[in-house]
């Protein structure tokens, strides 16, 4: 679905364009939109998992940081 590094790049672009911190659900929807994919529930769940993987890698590098919670989900922002 993604080429090497593409998911992480799209996640970073989503953070750059967002006016507020993003949750995994918001990132999944942004990934579907950026890839031009139909946002079915199964696809959104798959993209949410991929987005969380990218978030974990970027958090480990210190690029993004946890911002808090919203609607029971952790949100992140660019550090």
MOPAC internal coordinates of N, CA, C and O (Angstrom, degrees):
PM7 1SCF
backbone

  N    0.0000 0     0.00 0     0.00 0    0    0    0
  C    1.4496 1     0.00 0     0.00 0    1    0    0
  C    1.5347 1   110.57 1     0.00 0    2    1    0
  O    1.2310 1   120.62 1   141.76 1    3    2    1
  N    1.3178 1   116.41 1   -38.24 1    3    2    1
  C    1.4639 1   121.39 1   179.39 1    5    3    2
  C    1.5223 1   109.43 1  -121.97 1    6    5    3
  O    1.2310 1   121.03 1   -34.87 1    7    6    5
  N    1.2986 1   115.64 1   145.13 1    7    6    5
  C    1.4607 1   119.55 1   171.47 1    9    7    6
  C    1.5189 1   108.15 1   -78.99 1   10    9    7
  O    1.2310 1   120.70 1   -11.11 1   11   10    9
  N    1.3173 1   116.27 1   168.89 1   11   10    9
  C    1.4545 1   120.43 1  -177.95 1   13   11   10
  C    1.5342 1   109.93 1   -58.36 1   14   13   11
  O    1.2310 1   120.88 1   -55.63 1   15   14   13
  N    1.3375 1   115.92 1   124.37 1   15   14   13
  C    1.4568 1   122.52 1   177.62 1   17   15   14
  C    1.5154 1   114.83 1    82.21 1   18   17   15
  O    1.2310 1   119.94 1   171.12 1   19   18   17
  N    1.3299 1   117.72 1    -8.88 1   19   18   17
  C    1.4631 1   120.43 1  -176.35 1   21   19   18
  C    1.5219 1   112.78 1   -67.79 1   22   21   19
  O    1.2310 1   119.89 1   137.00 1   23   22   21
  N    1.3207 1   117.82 1   -43.00 1   23   22   21
  C    1.4624 1   120.59 1  -179.40 1   25   23   22
  C    1.5259 1   110.39 1   -61.01 1   26   25   23
  O    1.2310 1   120.49 1   133.47 1   27   26   25
  N    1.3135 1   116.67 1   -46.53 1   27   26   25
  C    1.4567 1   120.84 1   179.86 1   29   27   26
  C    1.5336 1   110.69 1   -61.73 1   30   29   27
  O    1.2310 1   120.23 1   138.76 1   31   30   29
  N    1.3213 1   117.16 1   -41.24 1   31   30   29
  C    1.4654 1   121.08 1   179.09 1   33   31   30
  C    1.5260 1   110.44 1   -63.93 1   34   33   31
  O    1.2310 1   119.99 1   136.96 1   35   34   33
  N    1.3390 1   117.62 1   -43.04 1   35   34   33
  C    1.4564 1   121.24 1   179.18 1   37   35   34
  C    1.5225 1   111.73 1   -66.88 1   38   37   35
  O    1.2310 1   120.30 1   144.03 1   39   38   37
  N    1.3266 1   117.04 1   -35.97 1   39   38   37
  C    1.4677 1   120.44 1   176.14 1   41   39   38
  C    1.5305 1   109.58 1   -63.35 1   42   41   39
  O    1.2310 1   120.24 1   134.95 1   43   42   41
  N    1.3266 1   117.14 1   -45.05 1   43   42   41
  C    1.4666 1   120.46 1   178.23 1   45   43   42
  C    1.5282 1   111.67 1   -62.37 1   46   45   43
  O    1.2310 1   120.21 1   139.40 1   47   46   45
  N    1.3253 1   117.19 1   -40.60 1   47   46   45
  C    1.4680 1   120.65 1   176.58 1   49   47   46
  C    1.5163 1   110.80 1   -61.95 1   50   49   47
  O    1.2310 1   120.40 1   140.85 1   51   50   49
  N    1.3311 1   116.84 1   -39.15 1   51   50   49
  C    1.4618 1   120.70 1   179.19 1   53   51   50
  C    1.5193 1   110.80 1   -63.34 1   54   53   51
  O    1.2310 1   120.29 1   137.67 1   55   54   53
  N    1.3292 1   117.05 1   -42.33 1   55   54   53
  C    1.4605 1   120.30 1   176.99 1   57   55   54
  C    1.5199 1   110.95 1   -63.74 1   58   57   55
  O    1.2310 1   120.57 1   139.10 1   59   58   57
  N    1.3304 1   116.52 1   -40.90 1   59   58   57
  C    1.4571 1   120.88 1  -178.64 1   61   59   58
  C    1.5303 1   111.22 1   -62.05 1   62   61   59
  O    1.2310 1   120.49 1   141.04 1   63   62   61
  N    1.3234 1   116.67 1   -38.96 1   63   62   61
  C    1.4616 1   121.65 1  -176.10 1   65   63   62
  C    1.5273 1   113.79 1   -85.75 1   66   65   63
  O    1.2310 1   119.77 1   169.53 1   67   66   65
  N    1.3226 1   118.04 1   -10.47 1   67   66   65
  C    1.4702 1   121.66 1  -175.22 1   69   67   66
  C    1.5315 1   111.56 1   -86.68 1   70   69   67
  O    1.2310 1   120.33 1   -43.96 1   71   70   69
  N    1.3229 1   116.97 1   136.04 1   71   70   69
  C    1.4635 1   120.19 1   178.25 1   73   71   70
  C    1.5332 1   113.56 1   -79.39 1   74   73   71
  O    1.2310 1   120.22 1   164.93 1   75   74   73
  N    1.3471 1   117.18 1   -15.07 1   75   74   73
  C    1.4644 1   121.12 1  -179.11 1   77   75   74
  C    1.5219 1   109.28 1  -138.70 1   78   77   75
  O    1.2310 1   119.53 1   -11.22 1   79   78   77
  N    1.3329 1   118.51 1   168.78 1   79   78   77
  C    1.4706 1   121.08 1   177.36 1   81   79   78
  C    1.5343 1   110.87 1   -57.48 1   82   81   79
  O    1.2310 1   121.26 1   -27.92 1   83   82   81
  N    1.3276 1   115.19 1   152.08 1   83   82   81
  C    1.4638 1   121.14 1  -176.89 1   85   83   82
  C    1.5229 1   111.76 1  -115.45 1   86   85   83
  O    1.2310 1   121.15 1   -33.15 1   87   86   85
  N    1.3190 1   115.41 1   146.85 1   87   86   85
  C    1.4620 1   122.12 1   174.09 1   89   87   86
  C    1.5257 1   108.31 1   -97.81 1   90   89   87
  O    1.2310 1   120.40 1    -7.25 1   91   90   89
  N    1.3161 1   116.84 1   172.75 1   91   90   89
  C    1.4688 1   121.21 1   178.57 1   93   91   90
  C    1.5252 1   110.77 1   -62.90 1   94   93   91
  O    1.2310 1   120.12 1   143.63 1   95   94   93
  N    1.3227 1   117.38 1   -36.37 1   95   94   93
  C    1.4663 1   120.67 1   178.74 1   97   95   94
  C    1.5268 1   110.83 1   -64.63 1   98   97   95
  O    1.2310 1   120.54 1   136.76 1   99   98   97
  N    1.3317 1   116.58 1   -43.24 1   99   98   97
  C    1.4612 1   120.06 1   177.78 1  101   99   98
  C    1.5259 1   111.26 1   -64.60 1  102  101   99
  O    1.2310 1   120.56 1   140.40 1  103  102  101
  N    1.3260 1   116.53 1   -39.60 1  103  102  101
  C    1.4598 1   120.10 1   178.22 1  105  103  102
  C    1.5230 1   110.91 1   -63.97 1  106  105  103
  O    1.2310 1   119.84 1   139.72 1  107  106  105
  N    1.3321 1   117.92 1   -40.28 1  107  106  105
  C    1.4609 1   121.52 1   179.22 1  109  107  106
  C    1.5228 1   110.76 1   -61.99 1  110  109  107
  O    1.2310 1   120.42 1   136.86 1  111  110  109
  N    1.3136 1   116.79 1   -43.14 1  111  110  109
  C    1.4612 1   120.47 1   178.46 1  113  111  110
  C    1.5225 1   110.62 1   -65.46 1  114  113  111
  O    1.2310 1   120.13 1   140.43 1  115  114  113
  N    1.3302 1   117.36 1   -39.57 1  115  114  113
  C    1.4623 1   121.12 1   178.81 1  117  115  114
  C    1.5291 1   110.60 1   -65.82 1  118  117  115
  O    1.2310 1   120.12 1   140.63 1  119  118  117
  N    1.3315 1   117.38 1   -39.37 1  119  118  117
  C    1.4659 1   120.34 1   178.14 1  121  119  118
  C    1.5250 1   110.99 1   -63.66 1  122  121  119
  O    1.2310 1   120.40 1   136.26 1  123  122  121
  N    1.3207 1   116.83 1   -43.74 1  123  122  121
  C    1.4716 1   120.54 1   178.93 1  125  123  122
  C    1.5269 1   110.13 1   -60.62 1  126  125  123
  O    1.2310 1   120.82 1   136.21 1  127  126  125
  N    1.3138 1   116.04 1   -43.79 1  127  126  125
  C    1.4602 1   120.57 1  -179.79 1  129  127  126
  C    1.5308 1   111.27 1   -64.35 1  130  129  127
  O    1.2310 1   120.41 1   134.26 1  131  130  129
  N    1.3278 1   116.82 1   -45.74 1  131  130  129
  C    1.4651 1   121.09 1  -178.15 1  133  131  130
  C    1.5307 1   111.98 1   -66.11 1  134  133  131
  O    1.2310 1   120.10 1   149.43 1  135  134  133
  N    1.3257 1   117.41 1   -30.57 1  135  134  133
  C    1.4673 1   121.45 1   178.83 1  137  135  134
  C    1.5323 1   111.66 1   -88.81 1  138  137  135
  O    1.2310 1   119.79 1   172.33 1  139  138  137
  N    1.3434 1   118.00 1    -7.67 1  139  138  137
  C    1.4556 1   121.33 1  -179.67 1  141  139  138
  C    1.5176 1   113.06 1    71.93 1  142  141  139
  O    1.2310 1   120.60 1  -145.78 1  143  142  141
  N    1.3285 1   116.46 1    34.22 1  143  142  141
  C    1.4647 1   121.85 1  -177.61 1  145  143  142
  C    1.5260 1   110.32 1  -102.42 1  146  145  143
  O    1.2310 1   120.84 1   -29.71 1  147  146  145
  N    1.3329 1   116.00 1   150.29 1  147  146  145
  C    1.4549 1   121.38 1   175.95 1  149  147  146
  C    1.5326 1   108.40 1   -73.38 1  150  149  147
  O    1.2310 1   120.45 1   -53.02 1  151  150  149
  N    1.3013 1   116.75 1   126.98 1  151  150  149
  C    1.4639 1   122.41 1  -173.62 1  153  151  150
  C    1.5256 1   111.61 1   -82.82 1  154  153  151
  O    1.2310 1   120.34 1  -105.67 1  155  154  153
  N    1.3262 1   116.96 1    74.33 1  155  154  153
  C    1.4631 1   121.09 1   174.74 1  157  155  154
  C    1.5302 1   108.20 1   -79.83 1  158  157  155
  O    1.2310 1   119.99 1   -22.94 1  159  158  157
  N    1.3233 1   117.62 1   157.06 1  159  158  157
  C    1.4728 1   119.28 1   179.43 1  161  159  158
  C    1.5332 1   113.17 1   -56.40 1  162  161  159
  O    1.2310 1   120.01 1   140.04 1  163  162  161
  N    1.3312 1   117.59 1   -39.96 1  163  162  161
  C    1.4677 1   120.33 1   179.95 1  165  163  162
  C    1.5250 1   110.98 1   -66.35 1  166  165  163
  O    1.2310 1   120.28 1   138.72 1  167  166  165
  N    1.3231 1   117.06 1   -41.28 1  167  166  165
  C    1.4577 1   120.41 1   179.24 1  169  167  166
  C    1.5273 1   110.94 1   -66.70 1  170  169  167
  O    1.2310 1   120.36 1   137.95 1  171  170  169
  N    1.3237 1   116.92 1   -42.05 1  171  170  169
  C    1.4656 1   120.32 1   179.51 1  173  171  170
  C    1.5204 1   110.40 1   -61.34 1  174  173  171
  O    1.2310 1   119.87 1   140.20 1  175  174  173
  N    1.3187 1   117.86 1   -39.80 1  175  174  173
  C    1.4705 1   120.65 1   178.67 1  177  175  174
  C    1.5236 1   110.70 1   -65.02 1  178  177  175
  O    1.2310 1   120.30 1   138.17 1  179  178  177
  N    1.3168 1   117.03 1   -41.83 1  179  178  177
  C    1.4641 1   120.98 1   178.19 1  181  179  178
  C    1.5302 1   110.31 1   -64.30 1  182  181  179
  O    1.2310 1   120.04 1   136.34 1  183  182  181
  N    1.3216 1   117.54 1   -43.66 1  183  182  181
  C    1.4630 1   121.21 1   179.15 1  185  183  182
  C    1.5236 1   111.69 1   -67.82 1  186  185  183
  O    1.2310 1   120.46 1   146.80 1  187  186  185
  N    1.3351 1   116.73 1   -33.20 1  187  186  185
  C    1.4655 1   120.21 1   177.69 1  189  187  186
  C    1.5193 1   110.13 1   -61.97 1  190  189  187
  O    1.2310 1   120.40 1   137.44 1  191  190  189
  N    1.3244 1   116.85 1   -42.56 1  191  190  189
  C    1.4633 1   121.19 1   179.34 1  193  191  190
  C    1.5291 1   110.86 1   -65.19 1  194  193  191
  O    1.2310 1   120.32 1   138.40 1  195  194  193
  N    1.3139 1   116.99 1   -41.60 1  195  194  193
  C    1.4674 1   120.36 1   178.32 1  197  195  194
  C    1.5262 1   110.77 1   -66.57 1  198  197  195
  O    1.2310 1   120.74 1   139.93 1  199  198  197
  N    1.3262 1   116.19 1   -40.07 1  199  198  197
  C    1.4673 1   120.23 1   178.52 1  201  199  198
  C    1.5242 1   110.38 1   -63.27 1  202  201  199
  O    1.2310 1   120.12 1   139.39 1  203  202  201
  N    1.3312 1   117.37 1   -40.61 1  203  202  201
  C    1.4616 1   120.55 1   178.53 1  205  203  202
  C    1.5244 1   111.33 1   -63.05 1  206  205  203
  O    1.2310 1   120.26 1   142.62 1  207  206  205
  N    1.3174 1   117.11 1   -37.38 1  207  206  205
  C    1.4669 1   120.48 1   176.29 1  209  207  206
  C    1.5200 1   111.01 1   -62.34 1  210  209  207
  O    1.2310 1   120.74 1   135.62 1  211  210  209
  N    1.3303 1   116.20 1   -44.38 1  211  210  209
  C    1.4712 1   120.46 1   178.30 1  213  211  210
  C    1.5211 1   110.35 1   -65.02 1  214  213  211
  O    1.2310 1   120.21 1   140.29 1  215  214  213
  N    1.3256 1   117.20 1   -39.71 1  215  214  213
  C    1.4703 1   121.14 1   179.19 1  217  215  214
  C    1.5257 1   110.33 1   -63.23 1  218  217  215
  O    1.2310 1   120.29 1   138.09 1  219  218  217
  N    1.3057 1   117.06 1   -41.91 1  219  218  217
  C    1.4746 1   120.26 1   179.09 1  221  219  218
  C    1.5289 1   110.79 1   -62.16 1  222  221  219
  O    1.2310 1   120.57 1   136.38 1  223  222  221
  N    1.3317 1   116.51 1   -43.62 1  223  222  221
  C    1.4669 1   119.70 1   178.57 1  225  223  222
  C    1.5246 1   111.16 1   -64.25 1  226  225  223
  O    1.2310 1   120.41 1   136.25 1  227  226  225
  N    1.3152 1   116.83 1   -43.75 1  227  226  225
  C    1.4639 1   120.53 1  -178.61 1  229  227  226
  C    1.5287 1   111.73 1   -69.90 1  230  229  227
  O    1.2310 1   120.20 1   146.42 1  231  230  229
  N    1.3271 1   117.23 1   -33.58 1  231  230  229
  C    1.4635 1   120.84 1   176.68 1  233  231  230
  C    1.5294 1   109.34 1   -66.97 1  234  233  231
  O    1.2310 1   120.44 1   138.52 1  235  234  233
  N    1.3172 1   116.76 1   -41.48 1  235  234  233
  C    1.4623 1   121.45 1   177.99 1  237  235  234
  C    1.5130 1   112.54 1   -61.86 1  238  237  235
  O    1.2310 1   120.40 1   148.29 1  239  238  237
  N    1.3245 1   116.84 1   -31.71 1  239  238  237
  C    1.4668 1   121.55 1   178.40 1  241  239  238
  C    1.5283 1   112.35 1   -84.29 1  242  241  239
  O    1.2310 1   120.41 1   171.95 1  243  242  241
  N    1.3323 1   116.81 1    -8.05 1  243  242  241
  C    1.4596 1   120.69 1  -179.76 1  245  243  242
  C    1.5209 1   113.88 1    81.83 1  246  245  243
  O    1.2310 1   120.29 1  -165.85 1  247  246  245
  N    1.3268 1   117.04 1    14.15 1  247  246  245
  C    1.4656 1   120.88 1  -178.83 1  249  247  246
  C    1.5204 1   111.39 1   -79.56 1  250  249  247
  O    1.2310 1   120.40 1   141.21 1  251  250  249
  N    1.3296 1   116.83 1   -38.79 1  251  250  249
  C    1.4619 1   121.13 1   175.67 1  253  251  250
  C    1.5224 1   108.85 1  -125.56 1  254  253  251
  O    1.2310 1   121.33 1   -17.40 1  255  254  253
  N    1.3275 1   115.07 1   162.60 1  255  254  253
  C    1.4650 1   120.71 1  -178.60 1  257  255  254
  C    1.5215 1   109.31 1  -141.26 1  258  257  255
  O    1.2310 1   121.13 1   -25.09 1  259  258  257
  N    1.3200 1   115.44 1   154.91 1  259  258  257
  C    1.4613 1   120.43 1   176.89 1  261  259  258
  C    1.5180 1   109.00 1   -65.11 1  262  261  259
  O    1.2310 1   121.21 1   -41.15 1  263  262  261
  N    1.3383 1   115.28 1   138.85 1  263  262  261
  C    1.4637 1   120.72 1  -178.73 1  265  263  262
  C    1.5110 1   111.86 1  -108.20 1  266  265  263
  O    1.2310 1   119.97 1   162.44 1  267  266  265
  N    1.3214 1   117.67 1   -17.56 1  267  266  265
  C    1.4586 1   121.36 1  -177.55 1  269  267  266
  C    1.5107 1   109.51 1   141.75 1  270  269  267
  O    1.2310 1   120.96 1    28.32 1  271  270  269
  N    1.3250 1   115.77 1  -151.68 1  271  270  269
  C    1.4562 1   120.38 1   177.79 1  273  271  270
  C    1.5221 1   109.61 1  -130.84 1  274  273  271
  O    1.2310 1   121.48 1   -29.61 1  275  274  273
  N    1.3048 1   114.77 1   150.39 1  275  274  273
  C    1.4652 1   122.12 1   174.85 1  277  275  274
  C    1.5150 1   107.04 1  -144.77 1  278  277  275
  O    1.2310 1   120.44 1   -53.30 1  279  278  277
  N    1.3137 1   116.77 1   126.70 1  279  278  277
  C    1.4606 1   122.99 1  -179.19 1  281  279  278
  C    1.5293 1   111.37 1    54.87 1  282  281  279
  O    1.2310 1   120.36 1  -143.46 1  283  282  281
  N    1.3311 1   116.92 1    36.54 1  283  282  281
  C    1.4519 1   121.74 1   177.11 1  285  283  282
  C    1.5137 1   115.15 1    80.16 1  286  285  283
  O    1.2310 1   119.54 1  -175.42 1  287  286  285
  N    1.3224 1   118.48 1     4.58 1  287  286  285
  C    1.4583 1   122.20 1   179.57 1  289  287  286
  C    1.5186 1   109.98 1  -116.14 1  290  289  287
  O    1.2310 1   121.03 1   -36.30 1  291  290  289
  N    1.3254 1   115.64 1   143.70 1  291  290  289
  C    1.4633 1   120.60 1   174.76 1  293  291  290
  C    1.5111 1   108.51 1   -68.14 1  294  293  291
  O    1.2310 1   120.64 1   -38.68 1  295  294  293
  N    1.3194 1   116.38 1   141.32 1  295  294  293
  C    1.4531 1   121.80 1   174.21 1  297  295  294
  C    1.5175 1   109.43 1  -119.02 1  298  297  295
  O    1.2310 1   121.25 1   -25.02 1  299  298  297
  N    1.3275 1   115.21 1   154.98 1  299  298  297
  C    1.4664 1   120.89 1  -177.77 1  301  299  298
  C    1.5166 1   109.53 1  -130.48 1  302  301  299
  O    1.2310 1   121.27 1   -18.91 1  303  302  301
  N    1.3312 1   115.17 1   161.09 1  303  302  301
  C    1.4636 1   122.42 1   175.17 1  305  303  302
  C    1.5160 1   108.62 1  -143.07 1  306  305  303
  O    1.2310 1   120.25 1   -14.84 1  307  306  305
  N    1.3122 1   117.13 1   165.16 1  307  306  305
  C    1.4684 1   121.38 1   177.31 1  309  307  306
  C    1.5165 1   107.77 1   -69.14 1  310  309  307
  O    1.2310 1   120.59 1   -49.00 1  311  310  309
  N    1.3274 1   116.48 1   131.00 1  311  310  309
  C    1.4608 1   121.26 1  -177.65 1  313  311  310
  C    1.5209 1   111.84 1   -75.11 1  314  313  311
  O    1.2310 1   120.10 1   180.00 1  315  314  313

